[in-house]
Amino acid sequence: MSLQIIWRKFLVPGPAQPHLTRGRLIEHMAAGRAPGCRLTVVRGGPGTGKTTLLADYTRSIESPLLWLGLAPGDRDPAAMAAHVLAGVADRVPDLSAQPRAILDSLGRSGLQATFGALCDELGDRPLVLVFDDAQHLGSDPDTLGGLETLVRYFPDPGQVILAGRGIPEIRMADLRLRGELLELDEEDLAFRPEEIDALVGFGPDVARDLCERTRGWAAGVAFAARGADRGPLQALDHPEALHAYLGEEFLSGDLAPLVQALMPLAFAPHLALSATGAEAVGGARRLAALRGFVRQTDAGLEINPLFREWLQREFVATRPLAEQATVFRALADRAEPGAAIGLLLRAGDVAEAQRILVEAFQPFLRDGREATVAEAPGCVPGATAPGVGVVAGHRGRVAAAVGELPGRGGTPGGRGAAGARRGGRRLPDHGPGFAGGRPRRPG
């Protein structure tokens, strides 16, 4: 059996720019070479820095290394095994031909025997074997059986690393139970404020703001750092390149229906998945595939701010205005006043938004004082109520304006006309076309 070997699969990627060597994670990865550790798993979504971390780690070690960058074609078990054998043979010159002879004889059904023979041949050589983009290995039983053999019998001084957006479903529960499994996930990979400060160099306050805006997402942090000449936070206000990347990663393949169903919830993440029918496309079950970007909490969905902005822009850019208005009204029916006002303004229903605003502010008006939008019940600036960003964007004191709203002749305190003279103003009448406008950045 002759299988073509693509030698470029064995090349370790060069350092990303801008670059930060993440010592805490490299030190953590090194624990995978300790005696008794059978497998190292690095799991994370797109742009979380998996490959960059692995490349940095491999440059820090002295052990012989076999890096295998995988692609969709490597779902074929025999092709994957042929690349492993060719790479090991290139690094271990005295390797016998027995493992390759087994593969040639038995083909894909002989992966367990092939990798068993390979582990015997390696003896006590401290080889580090990296499978990058391991999601491309797929779920073929022959592949899974071969990987399990490789993991369980690989020479103890060595290290097997599986890294990807998804990890082949080999049996790992017993490894975890015995402390033989080292795992890193999105939370481990997320940049901390001190790391962002070291990379961007604008001081700890900017680093904290950038960490809050990106949630430590490596691609977002690197994008901001590359635009640091105009200010890292300002760079995120022009995220077209980031949005193009997210579109390529999430609007094709198996995740596309789930992401499409989640788009409306980007405007009201405090609602449950059922609010948009996301459960109907497996949202509750498959939400784990969006780890690092979306997670379900008791309070609703927690969405990475950059991911939320992209979802909002994509929804507004691709859905007809009539559909947008229908969705926003439906979400507003389930929302607290602060979020409902913003959603109704997006739907072009200014009259209903004004009615809710008047009702929400009555307690403050009775106290005889002015109040900002953020003081209304349910108005919580930031990620918990993105609609507030739309309303707060009007910047005015609104208590004095209530007397001007349609159907209102003044407030209980009689401050309608006086308030208007003091600079109060009603909310601008954006009209139905507002739903098609560019979403404002929440908060």
Phi, psi and omega in degrees: 000124182249121179238131181289134179261127177261101189291336179294342176298340184269001183277131177279129180300148178285171181298138176287153178238132353292157190235140174224120175284121187263088187302321183296324180281323177297319177298321178295318179297325182298337178296341178289348177265002179291148178305133177096344178277118186268333187207140172245128181241128175239110187241131179189157180285186181300137174073017181270000174090020182296306184296319179299317179297314181299317180297317177298318181297315183293332177285348182265355185249158180257348182293150173304143187233136168239110177260127178236103176277115190269158179219168183307329180294344181279007172293341177288117184303319182293321179294317178299314181296322179297321178292320177299313182296318180295319180293318179295317181299326180290335182258342179236086189302329184269016179293134180285171181273001186299312180303318180292324179296322178295315179297317180297326183281315188260341180067210186298333180284352183253022183296323180295317178292322180297310182287331174297316178294323179297317179297321176296320181294324183292332179060238182251024178289132185275062181281140172254121184246118183247125170254103179267145187060049185295346178299338181283353176289338176074199186233022178299131182304325179293320177297313182297318179297319178295318179296319179298320177296316180299316182294317188282336185241008179295143182307134187300327178290348184268192183208132173252126182239125172249121181229135179173179177286335173218148183248134177309142188278062173278164183285116182237352186299319181289326176296317179296318182296323183270003180073028182255012183235127175253126185232139170233139180230193184301322180295322177292321184284339183299137178290138174268161182305320182292329176289320178296319179298318180294328182278317188269317175078030177253012177099162186294328181294313177297321180298319179295318178296320180293322178295320178294320182289324184261346189056028178076010180297122190302316182296320178293319179296314180296322178298315179296321180295323179292336178260022187293345180295334176253007181103126185299321180290324178294327178299325181287348175280355177231068192267029186304318181295320177297317181294322176298319178297314180297322178298317179296322186280327191247347183256019172222152179086196189293333185277347186304313180299322179294316180295319178299320180289334181279342186306313180299327181290347175297338178271344181210066187292350179286350179276162181282163178303327184296344183296334179240010180077017180298331179297332182293337177254023175085023184301310183297327183275326188255008181300335179300335179292344179254022179307139182092342178244320182219137171213148181274132175234175178298333182271357182129215180264136171256114187245132174308129185305318179293321178293321179296317178300319179295316178302317181296312181298319181295319179298312182293325184282335189248343183262141177301151182302321181296319178293320178301313182299318179298315181294316182296320179294319180296319178293321181298327179298334183257358190261159170290161187308315184301312179288324182298319180300312180298319180295320180292324175297320176297326179282353182083008181267073186293322182300316180291323177298319179294321180298314179295322180298316179299314181296319184293331186264358182304318179301323180287322181294323179295334177282356177072031179223163179277160179215149176269168180303322184295347181269353181290150179304132178086352180273103178238108183301151175100204190294335184286342179207078186302334180301333181298326180301325180291314182289314182298338179297344178284343168067354186270161163285131189255344184300317182291337183280345185301324180296342180270347186293152182306133175083004181243126179262008183143170184262166178306332180273000179070027186257015184299301183292318180298319180298321181297323180291335181275008173110005178292155179210150179277164180295136179302143180272092182289330182080177185300332183292347182298330181298336182268001182287170179289127181300139176278151178292124183305144177081000000 
